[in-house]
């Protein structure tokens, strides 16, 4: 099968989920504190493990999903949510 015809397969989170040297280097280069990255990674893994049976929690590229999760966790939250709800 050629690369162009290869089927993209989404998989559940790997067991164990390992943060590679490249992922740690990215987090360090972005300026994320190590304790924050550890805590965020634990939350990321727990969230995806809880939903492992649901296809919506399957991913093609887990390192990218982890980077997005770290970015969103670090992003400042608005003081007043849209619609005035709390």
SULDA-V760759 format. One record per residue. N is the residue number from 1. RES is the residue in one letter. SS is DSSP state (H for helix, E for strand, C for the rest). PHI is phi in whole degrees, -180 to 180 (NA if undefined). OMEGA is omega in degrees with one decimal (999 if undefined). Layout:
n:N res:RES ss:SS phi:PHI omega:OMEGA
n:N res:RES ss:SS phi:PHI omega:OMEGA
This chain:
n:1 res:X ss:C phi:NA omega:179.5
n:2 res:X ss:C phi:-78 omega:178.5
n:3 res:X ss:H phi:-59 omega:-178.6
n:4 res:X ss:H phi:-67 omega:-177.3
n:5 res:X ss:H phi:-100 omega:-178.1
n:6 res:X ss:C phi:-64 omega:-179.0
n:7 res:X ss:C phi:-81 omega:176.7
n:8 res:X ss:C phi:-82 omega:-176.2
n:9 res:X ss:C phi:-118 omega:174.1
n:10 res:X ss:C phi:-88 omega:-178.0
n:11 res:X ss:E phi:-127 omega:172.5
n:12 res:X ss:C phi:-69 omega:-179.0
n:13 res:X ss:C phi:-58 omega:-179.1
n:14 res:X ss:C phi:-64 omega:175.1
n:15 res:X ss:C phi:-120 omega:-5.7
n:16 res:X ss:C phi:-79 omega:173.3
n:17 res:X ss:C phi:-87 omega:-176.0
n:18 res:X ss:C phi:-113 omega:173.4
n:19 res:X ss:C phi:-83 omega:-175.6
n:20 res:X ss:C phi:-76 omega:175.7
n:21 res:X ss:H phi:-59 omega:-180.0
n:22 res:X ss:H phi:-65 omega:178.9
n:23 res:X ss:H phi:-67 omega:177.1
n:24 res:X ss:H phi:-62 omega:179.2
n:25 res:X ss:H phi:-62 omega:177.6
n:26 res:X ss:H phi:-61 omega:-178.4
n:27 res:X ss:H phi:-61 omega:178.6
n:28 res:X ss:H phi:-65 omega:179.4
n:29 res:X ss:H phi:-63 omega:178.4
n:30 res:X ss:H phi:-79 omega:176.3
n:31 res:X ss:C phi:89 omega:179.4
n:32 res:X ss:C phi:-79 omega:178.3
n:33 res:X ss:C phi:-65 omega:-177.8
n:34 res:X ss:H phi:-55 omega:178.5
n:35 res:X ss:H phi:-61 omega:177.5
n:36 res:X ss:H phi:-63 omega:-178.9
n:37 res:X ss:H phi:-65 omega:177.6
n:38 res:X ss:H phi:-60 omega:-178.3
n:39 res:X ss:H phi:-63 omega:-179.6
n:40 res:X ss:H phi:-67 omega:178.1
n:41 res:X ss:H phi:-65 omega:177.3
n:42 res:X ss:H phi:-60 omega:179.2
n:43 res:X ss:H phi:-65 omega:178.8
n:44 res:X ss:H phi:-59 omega:-178.7
n:45 res:X ss:H phi:-65 omega:-178.9
n:46 res:X ss:H phi:-61 omega:-178.8
n:47 res:X ss:H phi:-60 omega:-178.3
n:48 res:X ss:H phi:-73 omega:176.9
n:49 res:X ss:H phi:-67 omega:178.9
n:50 res:X ss:H phi:-63 omega:-176.6
n:51 res:X ss:C phi:-110 omega:-174.5
n:52 res:X ss:C phi:-58 omega:-178.6
n:53 res:X ss:C phi:-80 omega:-178.8
n:54 res:X ss:C phi:-95 omega:-179.6
n:55 res:X ss:H phi:-62 omega:-179.1
n:56 res:X ss:H phi:-66 omega:178.9
n:57 res:X ss:H phi:-96 omega:178.8
n:58 res:X ss:C phi:-84 omega:-178.0
n:59 res:X ss:E phi:-133 omega:174.4
n:60 res:X ss:C phi:-88 omega:-172.4
n:61 res:X ss:C phi:-131 omega:-172.4
n:62 res:X ss:H phi:-71 omega:178.4
n:63 res:X ss:H phi:-64 omega:177.5
n:64 res:X ss:H phi:-65 omega:177.4
n:65 res:X ss:H phi:-63 omega:178.2
n:66 res:X ss:H phi:-64 omega:178.2
n:67 res:X ss:H phi:-59 omega:178.4
n:68 res:X ss:H phi:-62 omega:179.7
n:69 res:X ss:H phi:-62 omega:179.4
n:70 res:X ss:H phi:-63 omega:179.5
n:71 res:X ss:H phi:-58 omega:-177.8
n:72 res:X ss:H phi:-67 omega:179.3
n:73 res:X ss:H phi:-66 omega:-177.9
n:74 res:X ss:H phi:-84 omega:-175.5
n:75 res:X ss:C phi:-60 omega:178.4
n:76 res:X ss:C phi:-64 omega:179.2
n:77 res:X ss:C phi:-95 omega:177.4
n:78 res:X ss:C phi:-66 omega:178.8
n:79 res:X ss:C phi:-69 omega:178.6
n:80 res:X ss:C phi:-116 omega:179.9
n:81 res:X ss:C phi:-61 omega:177.1
n:82 res:X ss:H phi:-56 omega:179.9
n:83 res:X ss:H phi:84 omega:177.6
n:84 res:X ss:H phi:71 omega:179.2
n:85 res:X ss:C phi:-87 omega:177.6
n:86 res:X ss:C phi:-124 omega:999
